[in-house]
Amino acid sequence: MPLYEYACRTCNQQCELLVRWDEQPICPHCGSIQLTKQLSVVAAHVASGGSTRQALPAGCGRPQCGQGGCGGLE
């Protein structure tokens, strides 16, 4: 089951929910189904065995892509 972040349009709370494909997400704070899926940062496990979470690079992975430099076209 994937873990998604949602923002409730009824009570303005944010939550993380495990949602199956056929399930309707429900706000755990107010019970509303008026939820908007949020974009979330992907976490990667560090090979050194530490528990530090790091965001994966966007675009092609070049430093310029993070600021929209190459747009992933190079």
C-alpha angles and dihedrals in degrees: 000000000000121000113228134183117229137184117211114228091201103052099013092233123140124222144166116234136184104227130185119213094258098041128102109223114236126199108249090208102054106002094244123147091207094107129149118207111236129212110251135194117252114234124214128199113240114238092225090074094251122132096232113136117219130187115238115238120262124228117006094339097253114131090243091062093064088064094038093260102142100007090220092287098116 
